[in-house]
């Protein structure tokens, strides 16, 4: 099942899911996209590091555009991931 959200039509009665619709990703799909475990994705979401929202008590979804923006915001200066260093040593 794929859930999409869209804007309301001008008459305000029916949702128009064909315009501005963006598929929502599951935690598993985000984990695959980021190369993380599902547990890490959920932990980062709970910590407020990853943007996402809860649709119900057991349903968490993410917008792909927000995940891509998160990746861009956390990109290293050269565009390549640089692992952290402590006291001049790689960690």
DSSP file (Angstrom, degrees, kcal/mol; ACC not computed):
  #  RESIDUE AA STRUCTURE BP1 BP2  ACC     N-H-->O    O-->H-N    N-H-->O    O-->H-N    TCO  KAPPA ALPHA  PHI   PSI    X-CA   Y-CA   Z-CA
    1    1 A X              0   0    0      0, 0.0     2,-0.5     0, 0.0     0, 0.0   0.000 360.0 360.0 360.0 134.2    0.0    0.0    0.0
    2    2 A X        -     0   0    0     21,-0.0     2,-0.5     2,-0.0    23,-0.1  -0.968 360.0-157.8-118.5 130.4    1.3    3.4   -0.9
    3    3 A X        -     0   0    0     -2,-0.5    21,-1.1    21,-0.2     2,-0.4  -0.910  12.4-179.7-110.2 131.0    0.0    6.6    0.8
    4    4 A X  E     -A   23   0A   0     -2,-0.5     2,-0.4    19,-0.2    19,-0.1  -0.956  14.3-151.2-127.1 148.1    0.3    9.9   -0.9
    5    5 A X  E     +A   22   0A   0     17,-0.6    17,-0.7    -2,-0.4     2,-0.2  -0.941  22.3 167.1-116.1 142.8   -0.8   13.4    0.3
    6    6 A X        -     0   0    0     -2,-0.4    11,-0.2    15,-0.2     2,-0.2  -0.744  36.7 -80.1-138.8-173.8   -1.7   16.1   -2.0
    7    7 A X  E     -B   16   0B   0     12,-0.8     9,-2.9     9,-0.8     2,-0.2  -0.524  46.5-102.9 -91.6 162.1   -3.4   19.5   -2.0
    8    8 A X  E     -B   15   0B   0      7,-0.2     7,-0.2    -2,-0.2    -1,-0.1  -0.583  38.4-108.7 -82.2 146.6   -7.1   20.1   -1.9
    9    9 A X    >   -     0   0    0      5,-1.9     3,-2.0    -2,-0.2    -1,-0.1  -0.215  37.5 -98.3 -66.7 165.6   -8.9   21.2   -5.1
   10   10 A X  T 3  S+     0   0    0      1,-0.3    -1,-0.1     2,-0.1    -2,-0.1   0.780 124.6  57.6 -61.6 -27.5  -10.1   24.7   -5.4
   11   11 A X  T 3  S-     0   0    0      3,-0.1    -1,-0.3     1,-0.1    -2,-0.0   0.613 103.6-135.1 -79.2  -8.9  -13.7   23.7   -4.4
   12   12 A X  S <  S+     0   0    0     -3,-2.0    -2,-0.1     2,-0.2     3,-0.1   0.571  76.8  99.9  74.8  10.4  -12.2   22.3   -1.1
   13   13 A X  S    S+     0   0    0      1,-0.2     2,-0.4     2,-0.0    -1,-0.1   0.841  76.3  36.0 -99.5 -37.0  -14.2   19.1   -1.2
   14   14 A X  S    S-     0   0    0      2,-0.0    -5,-1.9     0, 0.0    -1,-0.2  -0.942  78.0-118.7-123.3 138.5  -11.9   16.4   -2.6
   15   15 A X  E     -B    8   0B   0     -2,-0.4     2,-0.8    -7,-0.2    -7,-0.2  -0.516  20.1-143.8 -70.6 139.9   -8.2   15.9   -2.1
   16   16 A X  E     +B    7   0B   0     -9,-2.9    -9,-0.8    -2,-0.2     3,-0.5  -0.859  23.7 173.4-104.6  97.3   -6.2   16.0   -5.4
   17   17 A X        +     0   0    0     -2,-0.8    -1,-0.1     1,-0.2     4,-0.1   0.441  68.1  71.5 -87.1   2.5   -3.5   13.4   -4.9
   18   18 A X  S    S+     0   0    0    -11,-0.1     2,-0.4     2,-0.1     3,-0.3   0.771  91.9  59.8 -87.5 -26.8   -2.2   13.8   -8.5
   19   19 A X  S    S-     0   0    0     -3,-0.5   -12,-0.8     1,-0.2     3,-0.1  -0.849 121.3  -1.9-104.6 140.9   -0.6   17.2   -8.0
   20   20 A X  S    S+     0   0    0     -2,-0.4     2,-0.3     1,-0.2    -1,-0.2   0.661  91.4 152.8  59.2  18.1    2.1   17.8   -5.5
   21   21 A X        -     0   0    0     -3,-0.3     2,-0.4    -4,-0.1    -1,-0.2  -0.598  22.2-175.1 -80.7 137.9    1.9   14.1   -4.4
   22   22 A X  E     -A    5   0A   0    -17,-0.7   -17,-0.6    -2,-0.3    -3,-0.0  -0.993  26.5-119.5-133.0 125.9    5.0   12.6   -3.0
   23   23 A X  E     -A    4   0A   0     -2,-0.4    41,-0.8   -19,-0.1     2,-0.4  -0.345  28.8-129.1 -62.8 144.7    5.3    8.9   -2.1
   24   24 A X  E     -C   63   0C   0    -21,-1.1     2,-0.3    39,-0.1   -21,-0.2  -0.779  17.6-137.2 -97.8 140.8    6.0    8.4    1.5
   25   25 A X  E     -C   62   0C   0     37,-3.6    37,-2.0    -2,-0.4     2,-0.1  -0.695   9.9-131.4 -98.0 147.7    8.9    6.1    2.5
   26   26 A X     >  -     0   0    0     -2,-0.3     4,-2.3    35,-0.2     5,-0.2  -0.424  32.1-104.3 -84.3 168.5    8.9    3.5    5.3
   27   27 A X  H  > S+     0   0    0     33,-0.4     4,-2.6     1,-0.2     5,-0.2   0.874 124.0  54.5 -60.6 -36.9   11.6    3.2    7.9
   28   28 A X  H  > S+     0   0    0      2,-0.2     4,-2.3     1,-0.2    -1,-0.2   0.915 108.3  47.7 -63.7 -42.8   12.9    0.2    6.0
   29   29 A X  H  > S+     0   0    0      2,-0.2     4,-2.3     1,-0.2    -2,-0.2   0.891 112.8  48.5 -66.4 -39.0   13.1    2.1    2.7
   30   30 A X  H  X S+     0   0    0     -4,-2.3     4,-2.6     2,-0.2     5,-0.2   0.908 109.7  52.9 -65.9 -41.5   14.9    5.0    4.5
   31   31 A X  H  X>S+     0   0    0     -4,-2.6     5,-2.2     1,-0.2     4,-1.5   0.920 111.0  46.4 -59.2 -44.4   17.3    2.5    6.1
   32   32 A X  H  <5S+     0   0    0     -4,-2.3    -1,-0.2     1,-0.2    -2,-0.2   0.904 112.8  50.1 -63.6 -41.7   18.1    1.1    2.6
   33   33 A X  H  <5S+     0   0    0     -4,-2.3    -2,-0.2     1,-0.2    -1,-0.2   0.881 119.5  36.0 -64.4 -39.7   18.5    4.5    1.1
   34   34 A X  H  <5S-     0   0    0     -4,-2.6    -1,-0.2    -5,-0.1    -2,-0.2   0.560 107.4-119.5 -92.9  -9.7   20.9    5.7    3.9
   35   35 A X  T  <5S+     0   0    0     -4,-1.5     2,-0.2     1,-0.3    -3,-0.2   0.847  72.7 123.8  73.1  33.3   22.7    2.4    4.4
   36   36 A X      < -     0   0    0     -5,-2.2    -1,-0.3    -6,-0.2     2,-0.2  -0.701  66.3 -99.5-117.0 169.0   21.6    2.2    8.0
   37   37 A X     >  -     0   0    0     -2,-0.2     4,-2.0     1,-0.1     5,-0.1  -0.504  34.0-114.3 -80.8 160.9   19.7   -0.4   10.1
   38   38 A X  H  > S+     0   0    0      1,-0.2     4,-2.6     2,-0.2     5,-0.2   0.890 118.8  57.0 -61.5 -38.4   16.0    0.2   10.7
   39   39 A X  H  > S+     0   0    0      1,-0.2     4,-2.5     2,-0.2    -1,-0.2   0.897 106.0  49.4 -59.9 -41.4   16.8    0.5   14.4
   40   40 A X  H  > S+     0   0    0      2,-0.2     4,-2.6     1,-0.2    -1,-0.2   0.894 109.9  51.1 -65.6 -40.1   19.2    3.4   13.6
   41   41 A X  H  X S+     0   0    0     -4,-2.0     4,-2.3     2,-0.2    -2,-0.2   0.944 112.8  45.7 -61.9 -47.3   16.6    5.1   11.4
   42   42 A X  H  X S+     0   0    0     -4,-2.6     4,-2.7     1,-0.2    -2,-0.2   0.898 112.6  50.9 -63.9 -40.4   14.1    4.9   14.3
   43   43 A X  H  X S+     0   0    0     -4,-2.5     4,-1.9     1,-0.2    -1,-0.2   0.923 111.6  47.2 -63.0 -43.9   16.6    6.1   16.8
   44   44 A X  H  <>S+     0   0    0     -4,-2.6     5,-2.5     2,-0.2     6,-1.2   0.863 112.0  50.8 -67.4 -35.0   17.6    9.1   14.7
   45   45 A X  H ><5S+     0   0    0     -4,-2.3     3,-1.4     4,-0.2    -2,-0.2   0.943 110.3  48.9 -65.4 -46.9   13.9    9.9   14.1
   46   46 A X  H 3<5S+     0   0    0     -4,-2.7    -2,-0.2     1,-0.3    -1,-0.2   0.854 110.0  52.4 -60.6 -34.4   13.2    9.8   17.9
   47   47 A X  T 3<5S-     0   0    0     -4,-1.9    -1,-0.3    -5,-0.2    -2,-0.2   0.539 118.0-114.4 -78.4  -6.7   16.2   12.0   18.5
   48   48 A X  T < 5S+     0   0    0     -3,-1.4    -3,-0.2    -4,-0.4    -2,-0.1   0.585  86.6 115.7  84.5   9.8   14.8   14.5   16.0
   49   49 A X  S   <S+     0   0    0     -5,-2.5     2,-0.4    -6,-0.2    -4,-0.2   0.850  70.8  49.3 -79.9 -35.3   17.7   14.0   13.6
   50   50 A X  S    S-     0   0    0     -6,-1.2     2,-0.4    -9,-0.2    -2,-0.2  -0.898  86.2-126.5-107.0 132.4   15.6   12.6   10.7
   51   51 A X        +     0   0    0     -2,-0.4     2,-0.3    15,-0.2    12,-0.2  -0.609  54.1 121.3 -76.6 132.1   12.5   14.3    9.6
   52   52 A X        -     0   0    0     -2,-0.4     2,-0.3    10,-0.1    10,-0.2  -0.963  42.4-133.8-171.9 176.4    9.4   12.1    9.5
   53   53 A X  E     -D   61   0D   0      8,-2.6     8,-2.8    -2,-0.3     2,-0.5  -0.994  16.8-118.0-149.8 154.8    6.0   11.8   11.0
   54   54 A X  E     -D   60   0D   0     -2,-0.3     6,-0.3     6,-0.2     3,-0.1  -0.807  17.2-174.8 -95.4 125.4    3.7    9.2   12.6
   55   55 A X  E    S-     0   0D   0      4,-2.7     2,-0.3    -2,-0.5     5,-0.2   0.772  76.0 -16.5 -87.7 -30.5    0.5    8.4   10.8
   56   56 A X  E >  S-D   59   0D   0      3,-1.2     3,-1.0     0, 0.0    -1,-0.2  -0.881  90.9 -72.3-156.1-174.1   -0.8    6.2   13.6
   57   57 A X  T 3  S+     0   0    0     -2,-0.3     3,-0.0     1,-0.3    -3,-0.0   0.793 132.7  26.7 -62.5 -27.0    0.7    4.4   16.6
   58   58 A X  T 3  S+     0   0    0      1,-0.1     2,-0.5    -4,-0.0    -1,-0.3   0.274 106.3  85.1-116.8  10.7    2.5    1.9   14.5
   59   59 A X  E <   +D   56   0D   0     -3,-1.0    -4,-2.7   -33,-0.0    -3,-1.2  -0.948  46.4 173.5-124.7 116.7    3.0    3.7   11.2
   60   60 A X  E     -D   54   0D   0     -2,-0.5   -33,-0.4    -6,-0.3     2,-0.3  -0.965   9.2-178.3-119.6 134.2    5.9    6.0   10.6
   61   61 A X  E     -D   53   0D   0     -8,-2.8    -8,-2.6    -2,-0.4     2,-0.4  -0.933  12.2-156.6-135.3 158.0    6.6    7.6    7.3
   62   62 A X  E     -C   25   0C   0    -37,-2.0   -37,-3.6    -2,-0.3     2,-0.5  -0.975  20.6-124.2-132.7 143.5    9.2    9.9    5.7
   63   63 A X  E  >  -C   24   0C   0     -2,-0.4     4,-2.0   -12,-0.2     3,-0.3  -0.770  17.7-140.6 -86.1 131.3    9.1   12.2    2.7
   64   64 A X  H  > S+     0   0    0    -41,-0.8     4,-2.6    -2,-0.5     5,-0.2   0.884 102.0  55.8 -59.5 -39.2   11.8   11.4    0.2
   65   65 A X  H  > S+     0   0    0      1,-0.2     4,-2.0     2,-0.2    -1,-0.2   0.869 107.8  48.9 -62.9 -36.0   12.5   15.0   -0.5
   66   66 A X  H  > S+     0   0    0     -3,-0.3     4,-2.1     2,-0.2    -1,-0.2   0.859 110.7  50.0 -72.3 -35.1   13.1   15.7    3.3
   67   67 A X  H  X S+     0   0    0     -4,-2.0     4,-2.3     2,-0.2    -2,-0.2   0.911 111.2  49.4 -67.7 -41.3   15.5   12.7    3.5
   68   68 A X  H  X S+     0   0    0     -4,-2.6     4,-2.3     2,-0.2    -2,-0.2   0.892 110.8  50.1 -63.5 -39.1   17.4   14.0    0.5
   69   69 A X  H  X S+     0   0    0     -4,-2.0     4,-2.4     2,-0.2    -1,-0.2   0.886 108.5  53.3 -65.2 -38.4   17.5   17.5    2.1
   70   70 A X  H  X S+     0   0    0     -4,-2.1     4,-1.3     2,-0.2    -2,-0.2   0.924 109.1  49.2 -60.2 -45.1   18.8   15.8    5.3
   71   71 A X  H  < S+     0   0    0     -4,-2.3     3,-0.4     1,-0.2    -2,-0.2   0.919 111.3  48.6 -61.6 -44.1   21.6   14.1    3.2
   72   72 A X  H >< S+     0   0    0     -4,-2.3     3,-1.1     1,-0.2    -1,-0.2   0.890 109.6  52.7 -63.0 -39.3   22.6   17.4    1.5
   73   73 A X  H 3< S+     0   0    0     -4,-2.4    -1,-0.2     1,-0.2    -2,-0.2   0.764 113.2  44.4 -68.5 -24.5   22.7   19.2    4.9
   74   74 A X  T 3< S+     0   0    0     -4,-1.3    -1,-0.2    -3,-0.4     2,-0.2   0.194  84.8 124.3-106.2  15.3   25.0   16.6    6.3
   75   75 A X    <   -     0   0    0     -3,-1.1     6,-0.1    -4,-0.1     5,-0.1  -0.515  64.0-115.4 -75.1 142.1   27.3   16.3    3.3
   76   76 A X    >   -     0   0    0     -2,-0.2     3,-1.4     1,-0.1    -1,-0.1  -0.206  35.6 -95.4 -69.4 169.1   31.0   16.9    4.0
   77   77 A X  T 3  S+     0   0    0      1,-0.3    -1,-0.1     2,-0.1     4,-0.1   0.811 126.6  41.7 -59.6 -31.3   32.8   19.9    2.4
   78   78 A X  T 3  S-     0   0    0      2,-0.4    -1,-0.3     0, 0.0     3,-0.1   0.468 117.0-109.3 -94.9  -0.7   34.0   17.9   -0.5
   79   79 A X  S <  S+     0   0    0     -3,-1.4     2,-0.4     1,-0.3    -2,-0.1   0.471  90.0 106.4  86.3   1.1   30.8   16.0   -1.0
   80   80 A X  S    S-     0   0    0     -5,-0.1    -2,-0.4     0, 0.0    -1,-0.3  -0.937  81.1-105.2-115.6 137.2   32.4   12.8    0.3
   81   81 A X        -     0   0    0     -2,-0.4     2,-0.5    -3,-0.1    -6,-0.1  -0.377  33.6-162.8 -61.7 130.2   31.8   11.4    3.8
   82   82 A X        -     0   0    0     -2,-0.1     3,-0.1     3,-0.0    -1,-0.1  -0.969  15.9-131.7-116.8 117.7   34.6   12.1    6.1
   83   83 A X        -     0   0    0     -2,-0.5     0, 0.0     1,-0.1     0, 0.0  -0.319  34.3 -96.3 -65.9 151.1   34.7   10.0    9.3
   84   84 A X        -     0   0    0      6,-0.1     7,-1.8     7,-0.1     2,-0.4  -0.280  36.0-144.9 -66.6 153.5   35.3   11.9   12.5
   85   85 A X  E     -E   90   0E   0      5,-0.2     2,-0.4     6,-0.1     5,-0.2  -0.935   8.6-162.7-120.0 143.8   38.8   12.2   14.0
   86   86 A X  E >  S-E   89   0E   0      3,-2.8     3,-2.3    -2,-0.4    -2,-0.0  -0.994  78.2 -14.6-126.4 125.3   39.8   12.2   17.6
   87   87 A X  T 3  S-     0   0    0     -2,-0.4    -1,-0.1     1,-0.3     3,-0.1   0.857 128.8 -54.5  51.8  39.0   43.3   13.4   18.6
   88   88 A X  T 3  S+     0   0    0      1,-0.3     2,-0.3    -3,-0.0    -1,-0.3   0.477 117.6 111.0  78.3   1.4   44.4   13.2   15.0
   89   89 A X  E <  S-E   86   0E   0     -3,-2.3    -3,-2.8     1,-0.0    -1,-0.3  -0.820  73.1-110.6-108.7 148.6   43.4    9.5   14.7
   90   90 A X  E      E   85   0E   0     -2,-0.3    -5,-0.2    -5,-0.2    -6,-0.1  -0.500 360.0 360.0 -71.2 144.7   40.5    8.1   12.7
   91   91 A X              0   0    0     -7,-1.8    -1,-0.1    -2,-0.2    -6,-0.1   0.386 360.0 360.0-104.0 360.0   37.6    6.8   14.8
